[in-house]
Amino acid sequence: MKIAILGYGAVGKSLEKILKNKNNDIFIVSSEEYISKSNNKTDSKLISLSESESIKNKEWDVVILSTRTSKIESYYEIMENNIYNESIILPIQNGFTSFNSMQSKFKDRVLASSISIVAKNITDSEAINYTEKPIFYLGEPTKSGQKNKLNIFIDQYRNELTFEIINSSQELLWRKFTRITTLSSSCIYFENNLGQILQDKEKYSFLVNTLKSITDLALMYNIKIDIDKELEFINNIPKNTRTSLYESLERGERGEFDYLIIEALNRAKEKNFELLNIELVINKIYQKYHWLVSL
């Protein structure tokens, strides 16, 4: 198979390690900044976005988007030049925006997807993945050719990844949105990692109540989420997790703020519903990260 990973940050590097060594062709596409920092410590085919126009007809079978949501449009050209009718495109970003944008552009080649990788860059060219065996949640393909491709992909990597196929794209998207927004909100509000929150009764209660409120919101969109299953999942996440949104805010970057916190409030507003804990969190964010208010 030909597998492309678009975006070479901590998650992209972790995916490369998981997916190599199966006699598949792995293509890494990212900005010149990330490609140049790799120091050629990889057997994958490295492609800079600046080469997009000249890279054509590679016929990628599976394309995994691990770049930031704000950057996905910069990958459109190289995708158009290298996918074909039965390609499978997997945008794994948090929130709804990435999937909606990709589906609008590439139609039914795009499957809702999510992967439970907690990773962090340790050097410019290396990342550490804290998740022992990540879970890859995937939407159901509609084309027979895509189904065959996906089955091959799953068969090859079932020892490295746990796969869960979810029939409803909206259910998959809401489940990951509910989970990551709950985690991000709790970590940001208490300025703690997940382990510290789980060990404190008051903080854990805040997390649970946040999860319940977003689950209630999802139900207003006709999506039923099993709270107990989500709490079980959260309790098995590496305890040093602070979430990518918290990390980006600490670095002075907007990150997923619009795609999680603002998205949650906007969807609640559409249903005339209050997310009280999220309101507390956004006030805390604006108080601590003054620069965000002026953007």
Sequence and secondary structure as in RCSB ss.txt:
>XXXX:A:sequence
MKIAILGYGAVGKSLEKILKNKNNDIFIVSSEEYISKSNNKTDSKLISLSESESIKNKEWDVVILSTRTSKIESY
YEIMENNIYNESIILPIQNGFTSFNSMQSKFKDRVLASSISIVAKNITDSEAINYTEKPIFYLGEPTKSGQKNKL
NIFIDQYRNELTFEIINSSQELLWRKFTRITTLSSSCIYFENNLGQILQDKEKYSFLVNTLKSITDLALMYNIKI
DIDKELEFINNIPKNTRTSLYESLERGERGEFDYLIIEALNRAKEKNFELLNIELVINKIYQKYHWLVSL
>XXXX:A:secstr
 EEEEE  SHHHHHHHHHH SSS EEEEEE HHHHHHTTT  SSEEEEGGGGGG      SEEEE S GGGGGGG
HHHHHHH  TT EEEE  SSSHHHHHHHHHHGGGB  EEE   EEESSSS EEE  SS EEEEE  SSHHHHHHH
HHHHHHHTTT EEEEES HHHHHHHHHHHHHHHHHHHHHHT  HHHHHT HHHHHHHHHHHHHHHHHHHHTT   
 HHHHHHHHHTS TT   HHHHHHHTT  TTHIIIIIHHHHHHHHTT   HHHHHHHHHHHHH HHHHT 
